[in-house]
Amino acid sequence: MVYKRKSFQTLRGMKDILPKDWLYYDYILSNTKKIFAFYGFQRIETPILEKAELFTKGIGKKTDIVNKEMYILRTKENKELLALRPEGTASVVRAYIEKGMFNLPQPVKFYYFGPFFRHEKPQAGRFRQFYQLGAEIIGEGSPATDVEMIIVSQVFLESLGFKQKNICLSLNSIGCSECRPVYIKELKKYYRKYIKQICDNCRRRIKENPLRVLDCKNEKCLFIKNGAPISLDYLCSECNSHFKDILELLDYLDVSYILDKTLVRGLDYYTRTVFEFFLGNEIKRIALAGGGRYDKLVKSLGGTYKPAVGVAFGVERLMDELVKKGKTLVLPKPKIFLVQIGDAAKKQSFKLLEQFRKENIFLGENLGKESLRAQLTAANNLEVDYVLILGQEEVLNGMIILKDMDSGLQELIPLEKIINEVKKRFKKQKSKSK
């Protein structure tokens, strides 16, 4: 009988992040640190595992995330329900309350970058374990704060290489707890007339989470959706004034935007302003970021009333679009390679490597190889400019061979002078290339 060796693979919707992929994650994170730090945001990191109730209460029991997509586990000790975090805002607000950050000068500004989990259908740019970059401003309700978050988001996208002319901003206001119930009542009334014509998802949503019917992408629902009541027509005077001030400030700053009456976002905690950045057009759009105001969330999770606004970016989506637009990042390669022959040379090589590290010079090597030919082949594959050759005789004499890979010329250099000689060669190279 022949036994097949078992082969393990990643779970559906999960992926390995390889070294070449990390170049893009690191690129996005480094731009995050640079842009968001300038605007006064500080990094925060919350646990991957939280009490499930934090999200059912914060996001909403009837949202798709909680109902269908959240990974739930039960502890052995007390059977407590825990969840892998599906989004970042509820966790940040929990930390804000728990750590007493409401006592700090307000507002406080945070950004975060890390893995999140949703059990949804995997598709292009969307995974069950995915990275998200988010930012929150907690403790300020001014329209200027909404605009600041929009501006920071746009500047960040531009810093990655997305051109301003290609980035579209869509805006809407879904009102507050005073005026939104009136709008929802009218929305339900309108959709009841078409209940037999809309998709199954919309039939469910109109009962459980009515605003989400405006999120539907099903073609059979588009015509009905386009005729639906508009939330802007039902805003109370305060919400209307808030949104008007945002638009006036964006106009003053020459920020282009589209008023999108169907934009609602998928989480229950949103109030008033909601926005989205996307590439493409209103018919075929590729979402890069989304956010909005959530003035009641801090209080609903046990804190005092603190208005807030946030945004989140799908990191894998950003990566995909960067690659499509031709952004190429490559792993760094050494310009110089160390070849060692014999036991004494191998021992000396460890000391030499450390000296080069302290001088911040990337030195290629393969200390596991004994053969001169194998090591020179590795150097050729890396396309280095220079090779250092250290053998038994060179160690005894305190010397090392420096070989120019272009010309093939070799020089014998004292070991204590080799770093300065390499620096000199690199400096000369740099001046020639200018």
Secondary structure, DSSP 8 states (H G I E B T S, - for coil): -----------TT-----HHHHHHHHHHHHHHHHHHHHTT-EE----SEEEHHHHHHHT-TTSHIIIII--EEE-TTT--EEEE-S-SHHHHHHHHHHTTGGGSSS-EEEEEEEEEE-----BTTB-SEEEEEEEEEES---HHHHHHHHHHHHHHHHHHT--GGGEEEEEEE---TTTHHHHHHHHHHHHHTTTTTS-HHHHHHHHH-GGGGGG---HHHHHHHHTS--GGGG--HHHHHHHHHHHHHHHHTT---EE-TT---S-TT-EEEEEEEEEE-SSSEEEEEEEEE-TTHHHHTTS----EEEEEEEHHHHHHHHHHTT--------SEEEEE-SHHHHHHHHHHHHHHHHTT--EEE-TT---HHHHHHHHHHHT-SEEEEE-HHHHHHTEEEEEETTT--EEEEEGGGHHHHHHHHHHHHHHHH-
